Amino acid sequence: MAYDQSNIFAKILRGEIPCEEVYQDDSVLAFKDIAPAARVHVLVIPKGEYVSLDDFAEKAGGEEVAIFFKRVRGVAYQLGLEKSGYRVISNHGADASQMVPHFHVHILGGEPLGGLLARDRLER
């Protein structure tokens, strides 16, 4: 799948849409989710054009991958989540409900998050 320059995160990176920034450097941007699923809900995105985790893992260099995940950890610590705990989520594709075709991770925390999946939502 080709990268779509019109996705909302690309527009945020270009400054066309505002965000509530938490952290930014040359390689990543972290900002608060507009529809938080937990008391703390921050998105971390690379500034490169990657559609998903799969795309990022395939195309980014090892150093870029390492820096990205070190920044994710750094943002979690900046938010004060290192002692109480936090969850990092990345959705890939339709079955995982990936809503924006730009690789990103969600950092969630600030409260007990419960099990990995809401059991009442699973249809098996």
FIDREN-349622 format. One line per 4 residues: for each residue x, y, z of N, C-alpha, C. Coordinates in Angstrom, 3 decimals, m for minus. Atoms other than C-alpha are relative to their C-alpha. Example, Ala and Ser with C-alpha at 12.3 -4.5 7.8 and 13.67 -1.06 7.14 Angstrom:
0.890 m1.190 0.000 12.300 m4.500 7.800 0.900 1.200 0.000  m0.820 m1.190 m0.060 13.670 m1.060 7.140 m0.770 1.090 0.730
This chain:
0.841 m1.182 0.000 0.000 0.000 0.000 0.888 1.249 0.000  m0.761 m1.247 0.096 1.374 3.397 m0.978 m0.419 0.962 1.104  0.268 m0.979 m1.038 1.618 6.159 1.591 m0.933 1.083 m0.532  0.990 m1.014 0.379 m1.313 8.595 1.458 0.332 1.325 0.679
m0.381 m1.319 m0.518 m0.126 12.200 1.869 m1.165 0.779 0.612  1.158 m0.735 m0.515 m3.676 13.287 2.745 m0.495 m0.529 1.345  0.460 0.516 m1.299 m3.942 11.250 5.970 0.189 1.058 1.084  0.027 m1.035 m1.034 m4.568 13.237 9.141 1.349 0.193 0.684
m1.292 m0.153 m0.661 m1.153 12.519 10.669 1.002 0.721 m0.906  m0.855 m0.745 0.932 0.632 13.742 7.533 m0.343 1.487 0.068  0.428 m1.404 m0.119 m1.429 16.945 7.821 0.464 0.609 1.315  m0.513 m0.492 m1.287 m0.476 17.277 11.493 1.493 0.271 m0.113
m1.442 m0.192 0.157 3.200 16.817 10.615 0.325 1.235 m0.834  m0.217 m1.188 0.837 2.912 19.553 7.962 m0.518 1.280 0.653  0.523 m1.168 m0.691 1.234 21.888 10.459 m1.331 0.489 m0.521  1.297 m0.390 0.562 m2.055 21.959 8.560 m1.136 m0.215 0.995
0.981 0.297 m1.043 m3.980 20.536 11.537 0.743 0.088 1.328  m0.694 m0.116 m1.291 m3.103 21.453 15.136 m0.115 m1.279 0.816  0.050 1.106 m0.955 m2.365 18.931 17.853 0.491 0.519 1.340  m0.501 m0.345 m1.325 m1.679 19.050 21.568 1.294 m0.777 0.207
m1.308 0.646 0.007 2.018 18.260 21.384 0.478 m0.332 1.411  m0.600 0.453 m1.247 3.691 16.292 24.150 1.523 m0.021 m0.141  m1.435 0.100 0.257 7.135 15.785 22.564 0.218 0.070 m1.508  m0.377 m0.013 1.418 8.859 16.463 19.250 1.507 0.129 m0.110
m1.395 m0.172 0.377 12.316 16.054 17.796 0.100 m0.208 m1.512  m0.184 0.139 1.442 13.786 15.486 14.329 m0.653 m1.244 m0.586  0.486 1.258 0.546 12.388 11.963 14.033 m1.413 m0.384 0.410  1.330 0.392 m0.472 9.121 11.731 16.025 m0.796 1.191 0.499
0.929 m0.948 m0.605 6.088 13.653 17.164 m0.920 m0.802 0.903  0.939 0.620 m0.931 4.017 12.713 20.222 m1.037 1.055 0.377  1.072 m0.942 m0.314 0.634 14.292 20.905 m1.168 m0.732 0.628  1.148 0.596 m0.679 m2.523 13.716 22.916 m1.051 m0.433 m1.010
1.084 0.512 0.838 m5.252 11.614 21.327 m1.241 0.862 0.225  1.190 m0.853 m0.136 m8.406 13.651 20.623 m1.198 m0.746 0.565  1.070 0.810 m0.582 m10.601 10.762 21.796 0.650 m1.018 0.945  m0.783 0.882 m0.867 m8.684 9.321 24.760 m0.777 m1.209 0.501
0.575 1.253 m0.478 m9.346 5.714 25.725 0.461 m0.307 1.423  m0.485 0.133 m1.369 m7.574 6.140 29.098 0.328 1.400 0.505  m0.319 m1.309 m0.580 m6.674 8.948 31.485 1.174 0.641 m0.750  m1.118 m0.453 0.829 m3.375 9.237 29.582 m0.070 m0.782 m1.304
0.050 0.643 1.320 m3.562 8.537 25.850 0.741 0.905 m0.975  m0.876 m0.777 0.877 m0.747 9.801 23.649 0.364 m0.846 m1.214  m0.429 0.652 1.238 0.104 8.939 20.047 1.438 0.415 m0.292  m1.371 m0.295 0.415 3.714 8.699 18.893 0.122 m0.451 m1.446
m0.118 0.298 1.428 4.390 8.883 15.155 1.402 0.345 m0.498  m1.252 m0.387 0.634 7.583 8.799 13.121 m0.293 1.089 m1.036  0.181 m1.048 1.010 8.102 11.731 10.795 0.166 m0.531 m1.420  m0.113 0.620 1.317 8.843 9.357 7.913 m1.344 m0.516 m0.478
1.247 0.448 0.635 6.187 8.101 5.521 m0.114 m1.526 0.051  0.210 1.423 m0.197 5.261 4.666 6.852 m1.481 m0.239 0.264  1.430 0.269 m0.093 1.781 3.177 6.540 m0.364 m0.713 1.300  0.332 0.847 m1.142 1.923 0.684 9.417 1.282 m0.501 0.648
m1.157 0.624 m0.644 4.210 m1.154 11.815 0.713 m0.925 m0.976  m0.570 0.902 0.984 4.736 m3.740 9.083 0.861 0.770 m1.007  m0.711 m0.847 0.959 5.789 m1.025 6.611 1.256 0.607 0.645  m1.115 m0.594 m0.738 8.016 0.655 9.227 1.109 m1.031 0.207
m0.987 1.041 m0.260 9.752 m2.612 10.156 0.715 m0.435 m1.274  m0.595 0.401 1.278 10.346 m3.427 6.487 0.915 1.075 m0.583  m0.692 m1.056 0.745 11.536 m0.027 5.231 0.954 0.870 0.810  m0.866 m0.858 m0.805 13.114 1.865 8.137 1.296 m0.723 0.324
m1.270 0.582 m0.407 16.738 1.334 9.006 m0.013 m0.360 1.477  m0.073 0.439 m1.387 17.709 m0.327 12.264 0.143 1.137 0.983  m0.187 m1.139 m0.894 18.833 2.941 13.803 m1.298 0.788 0.158  1.272 m0.725 m0.065 15.532 4.640 12.935 m1.020 m0.748 0.864
0.907 0.810 m0.813 13.554 1.768 14.471 0.376 0.121 1.476  m0.461 m0.096 m1.389 15.668 1.856 17.636 m0.307 1.368 0.590  0.273 m1.362 m0.484 15.366 5.630 17.976 m1.484 0.176 0.259  1.439 m0.159 m0.179 11.598 5.476 17.511 m0.447 m0.615 1.328
0.467 0.672 m1.212 11.086 2.947 20.297 0.647 0.570 1.263  m0.579 m0.711 m1.146 13.520 4.758 22.594 m0.800 1.277 0.290  0.830 m1.206 m0.201 11.409 7.889 22.049 m1.345 m0.369 0.626  1.253 0.460 m0.611 8.234 5.932 22.866 0.220 m0.176 1.501
m0.326 0.182 m1.418 9.843 4.901 26.159 0.195 1.342 0.681  m0.252 m1.319 m0.579 11.022 8.455 26.783 m1.280 0.794 0.236  1.287 m0.694 m0.157 7.522 9.857 26.253 m0.765 m0.600 1.172  0.682 0.651 m1.128 6.066 7.288 28.667 0.590 0.485 1.324
m0.648 m0.497 m1.214 8.609 8.406 31.271 m0.326 1.475 0.218  0.362 m1.421 m0.107 7.932 12.079 30.532 m1.401 0.159 0.587  1.376 m0.027 m0.490 4.271 11.335 31.263 m0.131 m0.578 1.411  m0.002 0.527 m1.350 5.250 9.736 34.584 m0.618 m1.382 0.139
0.671 1.297 m0.002 3.983 6.275 33.656 0.906 m1.177 0.329  m0.932 1.116 m0.140 7.126 4.225 34.290 m0.237 m0.835 1.250  0.193 0.776 m1.238 6.221 3.187 37.865 m1.344 m0.706 0.039  1.339 0.609 m0.074 2.475 2.566 37.582 m0.270 m0.926 m1.173
0.150 0.845 1.177 2.717 1.019 34.128 m0.744 0.679 m1.129  0.644 m0.543 1.194 1.530 1.727 30.621 m0.095 m1.089 m1.049  0.192 0.927 1.106 0.391 m0.054 27.494 0.382 0.717 m1.291  m0.348 m0.513 1.326 1.795 0.445 23.982 m0.739 m0.867 m1.010
0.804 0.717 0.988 m0.522 m0.483 21.119 0.303 0.548 m1.390  m0.080 m0.393 1.399 m0.018 m0.445 17.368 m0.932 m0.909 m0.787  0.941 0.762 0.812 m2.778 m1.533 15.017 0.513 m0.066 m1.437  m0.425 0.187 1.394 m1.975 m2.962 11.582 m1.162 m0.590 m0.787
1.022 0.500 0.910 m4.708 m3.266 8.989 m1.418 0.033 0.532  1.439 m0.095 m0.269 m8.477 m3.554 8.938 m0.444 m0.837 1.194  0.433 0.846 m1.112 m8.882 m6.467 11.368 0.428 0.557 1.355  m0.476 m0.607 m1.248 m6.920 m4.523 13.979 m0.572 1.404 0.200
0.641 m1.324 m0.070 m8.992 m1.374 13.341 0.984 1.151 m0.134  m0.900 m1.120 0.261 m6.103 0.746 12.077 m0.807 1.075 m0.711  0.856 m1.058 0.536 m7.879 4.047 11.446 0.763 1.006 m0.853  m0.802 m0.971 0.745 m5.033 6.234 10.141 1.152 m0.746 m0.663
m1.048 0.731 0.706 m2.687 4.880 7.454 1.374 0.679 0.092  m1.347 m0.499 m0.316 0.434 6.349 9.094 0.398 m0.743 1.265  m0.425 0.773 m1.161 2.403 4.152 11.488 m0.007 0.865 1.255  0.024 m0.689 m1.286 1.801 5.165 15.087 m0.206 m1.004 1.116
0.291 0.801 m1.185 1.710 3.751 18.570 m0.791 0.860 0.965  0.771 m0.620 m1.060 m0.707 4.556 21.349 0.704 m0.334 1.311  m0.448 0.229 m1.375 0.661 4.987 24.869 m1.208 0.287 0.878  1.148 m0.147 m0.889 m2.110 4.419 27.399 0.420 m0.285 1.430
m0.317 0.230 m1.400 m1.921 4.661 31.173 m0.712 0.992 0.893  0.574 m0.931 m0.960 m2.660 6.722 34.224 m1.152 m0.571 0.796  1.081 0.688 m0.703 m5.223 4.197 35.484 0.119 m1.489 m0.310  m0.005 1.422 0.342 m5.728 0.422 35.639 m0.713 m0.231 m1.338
0.529 0.186 1.347 m6.324 m0.717 32.065 m0.747 m1.318 m0.192  0.712 1.266 0.146 m7.741 m4.177 32.695 0.713 m0.940 m0.947  m0.553 1.009 0.894 m7.211 m7.117 30.373 0.392 0.576 m1.348  m0.491 m0.444 1.302 m5.673 m6.902 26.960 m1.124 0.394 m0.943
1.145 m0.285 0.850 m8.992 m7.043 25.120 m1.272 m0.001 0.847  1.298 0.034 m0.677 m12.493 m6.247 26.277 m0.717 m1.253 m0.445  0.575 1.300 0.346 m13.967 m9.748 26.374 m1.405 0.113 m0.588  1.360 m0.133 0.523 m17.495 m8.508 25.702 m0.010 0.451 m1.463
m0.058 m0.431 1.396 m16.336 m7.195 22.316 0.445 m1.119 m0.923  m0.477 1.107 0.830 m14.876 m10.470 21.138 m1.176 m0.834 m0.487  1.027 0.860 0.583 m17.076 m12.455 18.803 0.702 m1.230 m0.557  m0.678 1.231 0.441 m15.826 m15.990 18.518 m0.997 m1.077 m0.214
